[in-house]
């Protein structure tokens, strides 16, 4: 088991990514945490943290920044997919991530973590789930020594970020979640801080191969 880890991450300005980075910055096993994005997260501070503003659509803008890391994390995602064209969604949610993962593989990174979604399937009738399924297929083909795929259902944030529809969802989902029992527990909502913490803490587990993490796993790692 390694004593210390170096992690590079995209998506730390988002709700889940911010929570994951916050936990990582306090973990003694993480000696270096490199955050890459279109802007810095001003709320994240710590001696292990270095932030770089990059062009996510141009791997050459960050390729050299990947050198020397053990683990890569991607929590990048589109908050409101319905507000953009399908082409733009694919470009951000699939292509940017695959380019990042390919660049990580070239630099010898062994473990890749992805924030994905419950129900992903490259043959799904849902455009959203199909695109994410295509992304996961592409990541599998890169043959990382370890690939961690996080599959949350509804992510419960303390604040309403996207208007009335999210407000209603945040109000009702904690009660709806209780209806999901047995094999349906994976559809339960998960608080953003627990999900973020599970992404962070899972990095130090000694595992290999492809793993899919769902609601019960989030609660195991995140609490």
C-alpha positions as CSV (number, residue, x, y, z in Angstrom):
1,X,0.0,0.0,0.0
2,X,1.3,3.4,-1.0
3,X,2.0,5.9,1.8
4,X,1.3,9.0,-0.2
5,X,-0.6,9.8,-3.4
6,X,-0.6,12.6,-6.0
7,X,-4.0,13.4,-7.6
8,X,-4.9,15.5,-10.6
9,X,-8.6,16.6,-11.0
10,X,-11.0,18.4,-13.3
11,X,-14.4,19.5,-12.1
12,X,-13.4,20.9,-8.7
13,X,-15.5,24.1,-9.3
14,X,-18.7,22.0,-9.3
15,X,-20.8,21.0,-6.3
16,X,-19.6,17.4,-6.1
17,X,-16.0,18.2,-7.2
18,X,-15.7,20.9,-4.6
19,X,-16.7,18.6,-1.8
20,X,-14.3,15.9,-3.0
21,X,-11.4,18.3,-3.3
22,X,-12.1,19.7,0.2
23,X,-11.9,16.3,1.7
24,X,-8.8,15.4,-0.3
25,X,-7.0,18.5,0.8
26,X,-7.4,17.4,4.4
27,X,-6.3,13.7,3.9
28,X,-2.7,13.2,5.1
29,X,-2.2,10.5,2.5
30,X,-2.6,13.1,-0.3
31,X,0.7,14.9,-0.7
32,X,-0.2,16.7,-3.9
33,X,-3.6,17.8,-5.3
34,X,-3.6,19.5,-8.7
35,X,-6.8,21.1,-9.8
36,X,-7.3,21.9,-13.5
37,X,-10.2,24.0,-14.9
38,X,-11.5,27.0,-16.7
39,X,-11.3,28.9,-13.5
40,X,-10.0,28.4,-10.0
41,X,-12.2,27.4,-7.0
42,X,-11.5,30.3,-4.6
43,X,-13.0,28.4,-1.7
44,X,-10.4,25.7,-1.8
45,X,-7.2,26.3,0.2
46,X,-4.5,23.9,1.5
47,X,-0.8,23.3,1.3
48,X,-1.3,20.3,-1.0
49,X,-3.4,22.2,-3.5
50,X,-2.2,23.8,-6.8
51,X,-4.7,25.2,-9.2
52,X,-4.1,25.9,-13.0
53,X,-6.5,27.6,-15.4
54,X,-6.5,25.6,-18.6
55,X,-8.4,25.1,-21.9
56,X,-10.4,21.9,-21.3
57,X,-10.9,21.5,-25.0
58,X,-7.2,21.5,-25.7
59,X,-5.2,18.7,-24.1
60,X,-1.9,20.4,-25.0
61,X,-2.8,23.1,-22.5
62,X,-2.5,20.7,-19.6
63,X,-0.6,17.6,-20.8
64,X,2.6,18.5,-19.0
65,X,0.7,19.2,-15.8
66,X,-0.3,15.6,-15.5
67,X,3.2,14.3,-15.1
68,X,4.0,12.6,-11.8
69,X,0.4,11.9,-10.6
70,X,-0.9,8.5,-9.5
71,X,-4.7,9.2,-9.7
72,X,-7.0,11.2,-11.9
73,X,-10.5,12.3,-10.9
74,X,-13.2,13.8,-13.2
75,X,-16.3,15.3,-11.7
76,X,-16.9,17.5,-14.7
77,X,-20.5,17.6,-15.8
78,X,-23.2,19.7,-17.4
79,X,-25.6,21.0,-14.7
80,X,-28.6,21.5,-17.1
81,X,-28.2,19.3,-20.2
82,X,-31.6,20.5,-21.6
83,X,-30.2,24.1,-21.8
84,X,-27.7,23.2,-24.5
85,X,-27.6,21.4,-27.9
86,X,-26.9,17.7,-28.0
87,X,-23.7,18.4,-29.9
88,X,-22.4,20.7,-27.1
89,X,-23.4,18.2,-24.4
90,X,-21.5,15.4,-26.2
91,X,-18.4,17.7,-26.6
92,X,-18.3,18.5,-22.9
93,X,-19.6,15.5,-21.2
94,X,-18.0,12.8,-23.3
95,X,-15.2,14.1,-25.6
96,X,-13.5,16.5,-23.1
97,X,-13.4,13.7,-20.5
98,X,-12.1,11.0,-22.9
99,X,-9.4,13.4,-24.0
100,X,-8.4,14.1,-20.4
101,X,-8.4,10.4,-19.6
102,X,-6.3,9.5,-22.7
103,X,-3.8,12.2,-21.7
104,X,-3.7,10.8,-18.2
105,X,-3.0,7.3,-19.5
106,X,-0.1,8.6,-21.6
107,X,1.4,10.1,-18.5
108,X,1.3,6.8,-16.7
109,X,-1.6,7.5,-14.3
110,X,-2.9,4.1,-13.0
111,X,-6.3,5.0,-11.4
112,X,-9.1,7.0,-12.9
113,X,-12.3,8.0,-11.1
114,X,-15.4,9.3,-12.9
115,X,-18.6,10.9,-11.6
116,X,-21.2,9.3,-13.8
117,X,-24.8,8.4,-13.3
118,X,-27.1,5.6,-12.3
119,X,-28.6,3.8,-15.3
120,X,-25.8,4.6,-17.9
121,X,-25.9,2.4,-21.0
122,X,-24.4,3.1,-24.4
123,X,-27.6,1.5,-25.9
124,X,-30.1,3.5,-23.8
125,X,-33.0,5.3,-25.4
126,X,-32.1,8.2,-23.2
127,X,-29.6,10.5,-24.9
128,X,-28.1,11.6,-21.6
129,X,-27.6,8.0,-20.4
130,X,-26.4,6.8,-23.8
131,X,-23.7,9.5,-24.0
132,X,-22.5,8.7,-20.5
133,X,-22.5,5.0,-21.4
134,X,-20.3,5.8,-24.5
135,X,-18.0,7.6,-22.2
136,X,-17.6,4.7,-19.8
137,X,-17.0,2.3,-22.7
138,X,-14.2,4.6,-23.9
139,X,-12.7,4.7,-20.4
140,X,-12.8,0.9,-20.2
141,X,-10.9,0.6,-23.5
142,X,-8.0,2.7,-22.1
143,X,-7.3,-0.1,-19.6
144,X,-6.4,1.8,-16.5
145,X,-5.1,-0.5,-13.8
146,X,-8.1,0.7,-11.7
147,X,-11.3,2.5,-13.0
148,X,-13.8,3.7,-10.5
149,X,-17.2,4.7,-11.9
150,X,-19.5,6.5,-9.5
151,X,-23.2,6.0,-10.3
152,X,-25.4,8.4,-8.2
153,X,-29.1,9.0,-8.8
154,X,-30.4,12.4,-7.5
155,X,-27.6,14.5,-6.0
156,X,-29.0,16.5,-3.1
157,X,-27.4,19.9,-2.6
158,X,-28.0,22.3,0.3
159,X,-28.9,25.1,-2.1
160,X,-31.1,25.4,-5.1
161,X,-28.8,25.9,-8.1
162,X,-31.1,25.6,-11.1
163,X,-34.5,27.1,-10.3
164,X,-38.0,25.9,-9.5
165,X,-37.8,22.4,-10.8
166,X,-34.7,21.7,-8.7
167,X,-36.3,23.3,-5.7
168,X,-39.3,21.0,-5.9
169,X,-37.0,18.0,-6.4
170,X,-34.8,18.8,-3.4
171,X,-38.0,19.2,-1.3
172,X,-39.5,15.9,-2.2
173,X,-36.7,13.5,-3.1
174,X,-35.6,12.7,0.5
175,X,-39.2,11.4,1.1
176,X,-39.4,9.6,-2.3
177,X,-36.0,8.0,-1.7
178,X,-37.4,5.9,1.2
179,X,-39.6,4.1,-1.3
180,X,-36.6,2.6,-3.0
181,X,-35.7,-0.6,-1.1
182,X,-33.7,-3.7,-1.9
183,X,-32.1,-3.6,-5.3
184,X,-33.8,-0.2,-5.9
185,X,-31.7,1.5,-3.3
186,X,-29.3,2.6,-5.9
187,X,-31.9,5.1,-7.0
188,X,-32.0,6.9,-3.6
189,X,-30.8,10.5,-3.4
190,X,-27.4,11.1,-2.0
191,X,-26.3,14.3,-0.2
192,X,-23.5,16.1,-2.1
193,X,-21.1,16.1,0.8
194,X,-21.3,12.3,1.3
195,X,-20.9,11.7,-2.5
196,X,-17.9,14.0,-2.6
197,X,-16.3,12.4,0.4
198,X,-16.8,8.9,-1.0
199,X,-15.0,10.0,-4.2
200,X,-12.1,11.3,-2.1
201,X,-11.7,8.5,0.3
202,X,-12.1,5.7,-2.3
203,X,-8.8,6.9,-3.8
204,X,-6.7,5.2,-1.1
205,X,-8.3,1.8,-1.3
206,X,-6.1,-1.0,-2.7
207,X,-8.0,-2.4,-5.6
208,X,-7.7,-3.1,-9.3
209,X,-10.0,-3.5,-12.3
210,X,-13.3,-1.8,-12.9
211,X,-15.6,-1.0,-10.0
212,X,-19.1,0.5,-10.1
213,X,-20.0,2.4,-6.9
214,X,-23.7,3.1,-6.0
215,X,-25.7,4.5,-3.1
216,X,-24.6,1.9,-0.5
217,X,-21.0,2.4,-1.5
218,X,-21.3,6.2,-1.1
219,X,-22.6,5.8,2.4
220,X,-19.8,3.3,3.2
221,X,-17.0,5.6,2.1
222,X,-18.5,9.0,2.6
223,X,-19.5,8.9,6.3
